[in-house]
Amino acid sequence: MIKLLGPILLYSLCNWCVSSLMDGEATFKQIFMANCYAVTPLILLVPPAVALSNIMVAEEGAFFRTIIILAYFWVALLFICANKQIHDYSMGKSLAVLFISLLVMAVLVFLTLLFLILMQQFGGFCIDFAGDLFDKFF
């Protein structure tokens, strides 16, 4: 659930931020709902493909990959169409906003990881410092 809902929430947040700067018309709720609807092909096609993978032989793996690729292509198309429709953009502007939203997602993930690593190092420093003080006085 987190593997599916996390990226959708992150994309919705980034798309809302970018589209609010580029005269988008949708609210965060509308963006989130459109993105959830766009993921429907994954929910519909991946479970049957996984079930079929248990009875397929190795030579039939192309069918499995075709179903999965079709699902992801369909999802990408629905994301583009939803972005175009809910913000009332042209196709070019919609693709530009989609690309910028993906860049903002990458920057946000990078900054979050950087913050977590710095907090981990700061926590380690505090623990070492407290241990040194404890050893010095006791």
C-alpha positions as CSV (number, residue, x, y, z in Angstrom):
1,M,0.0,0.0,0.0
2,I,2.8,2.4,0.9
3,K,4.7,1.6,-2.3
4,L,1.6,2.7,-4.3
5,L,0.2,5.5,-2.1
6,G,3.5,7.2,-1.2
7,P,4.5,8.1,-4.8
8,I,1.0,9.2,-5.6
9,L,0.9,11.5,-2.6
10,L,4.4,12.8,-3.5
11,Y,3.4,13.4,-7.1
12,S,0.1,15.0,-6.1
13,L,1.9,17.4,-3.8
14,C,4.6,18.3,-6.3
15,N,2.1,18.7,-9.1
16,W,-0.1,20.9,-7.0
17,C,3.0,23.1,-6.2
18,V,4.1,23.3,-9.8
19,S,0.6,23.8,-11.3
20,S,-0.2,26.6,-8.7
21,L,2.8,28.5,-10.1
22,M,1.8,27.8,-13.7
23,D,-1.9,28.8,-13.5
24,G,-3.4,25.4,-12.9
25,E,-7.0,25.3,-12.0
26,A,-7.2,22.1,-9.9
27,T,-7.2,21.8,-6.1
28,F,-5.0,19.3,-4.3
29,K,-8.0,17.1,-3.7
30,Q,-8.8,17.0,-7.4
31,I,-5.2,16.2,-8.3
32,F,-5.0,13.4,-5.8
33,M,-8.3,11.9,-7.0
34,A,-7.3,12.1,-10.6
35,N,-4.0,10.4,-9.8
36,C,-5.7,7.6,-7.8
37,Y,-8.0,7.0,-10.8
38,A,-5.0,7.0,-13.1
39,V,-3.5,4.1,-11.2
40,T,-6.6,1.9,-11.7
41,P,-5.0,-0.2,-14.6
42,L,-2.2,-1.3,-12.2
43,I,-4.8,-2.5,-9.7
44,L,-6.8,-4.3,-12.4
45,L,-4.0,-5.8,-14.5
46,V,-1.1,-6.6,-12.1
47,P,-2.9,-9.1,-9.8
48,P,-4.2,-11.3,-12.7
49,A,-0.7,-11.1,-14.2
50,V,0.9,-12.2,-11.0
51,A,-1.6,-15.1,-10.6
52,L,-0.9,-16.2,-14.2
53,S,2.9,-16.1,-13.5
54,N,2.4,-18.9,-11.1
55,I,1.1,-21.2,-13.8
56,M,3.2,-20.0,-16.7
57,V,6.4,-21.6,-17.9
58,A,9.5,-19.6,-18.5
59,E,8.9,-19.4,-22.3
60,E,5.6,-17.6,-21.7
61,G,7.2,-14.8,-19.7
62,A,6.7,-12.5,-22.7
63,F,3.0,-12.5,-22.0
64,F,3.6,-11.5,-18.4
65,R,5.9,-8.7,-19.4
66,T,3.5,-7.5,-22.1
67,I,0.6,-7.2,-19.6
68,I,2.8,-5.3,-17.1
69,I,4.2,-3.0,-19.8
70,L,0.6,-2.4,-21.1
71,A,-0.5,-1.5,-17.5
72,Y,2.3,1.0,-17.0
73,F,1.8,2.6,-20.4
74,W,-1.9,2.9,-19.7
75,V,-1.1,4.5,-16.3
76,A,1.3,7.0,-17.9
77,L,-1.3,8.0,-20.5
78,L,-4.0,8.4,-17.9
79,F,-1.6,10.6,-15.8
80,I,-1.0,12.8,-18.8
81,C,-4.7,13.1,-19.8
82,A,-5.7,13.7,-16.2
83,N,-3.1,16.4,-15.8
84,K,-4.3,18.1,-19.0
85,Q,-8.0,17.8,-18.1
86,I,-8.0,18.9,-14.5
87,H,-5.7,21.9,-15.0
88,D,-7.2,22.9,-18.4
89,Y,-3.7,22.9,-20.0
90,S,-2.7,22.4,-23.6
91,M,-0.9,19.1,-24.3
92,G,2.5,20.8,-24.5
93,K,2.0,22.7,-21.2
94,S,0.7,19.5,-19.6
95,L,3.8,17.6,-20.6
96,A,6.0,20.4,-19.4
97,V,4.2,20.5,-16.0
98,L,4.4,16.8,-15.7
99,F,8.2,16.8,-16.4
100,I,8.8,19.7,-13.9
101,S,6.7,17.9,-11.3
102,L,8.9,14.8,-11.7
103,L,12.0,17.0,-11.3
104,V,10.5,18.6,-8.1
105,M,9.8,15.1,-6.9
106,A,13.5,14.1,-7.4
107,V,14.7,17.2,-5.6
108,L,12.3,16.7,-2.7
109,V,13.3,13.1,-2.3
110,F,17.0,14.1,-2.4
111,L,16.5,16.8,0.2
112,T,14.5,14.5,2.5
113,L,17.2,11.8,2.3
114,L,19.9,14.5,2.9
115,F,18.0,15.8,6.0
116,L,17.5,12.2,7.4
117,I,21.2,11.4,6.9
118,L,22.2,14.7,8.6
119,M,19.9,14.0,11.5
120,Q,21.3,10.5,11.9
121,Q,24.8,11.9,12.0
122,F,23.8,14.6,14.5
123,G,22.1,12.0,16.7
124,G,25.3,9.9,16.6
125,F,27.3,13.0,17.5
126,C,25.0,13.8,20.4
127,I,25.2,10.2,21.7
128,D,29.0,10.2,21.4
129,F,29.2,13.6,23.1
130,A,26.9,12.5,26.0
131,G,29.0,9.3,26.4
132,D,32.2,11.3,26.6
133,L,30.7,13.6,29.2
134,F,29.4,10.7,31.2
135,D,32.8,9.0,31.1
136,K,34.6,12.2,32.1
137,F,32.4,12.9,35.1
138,F,31.5,9.4,36.3
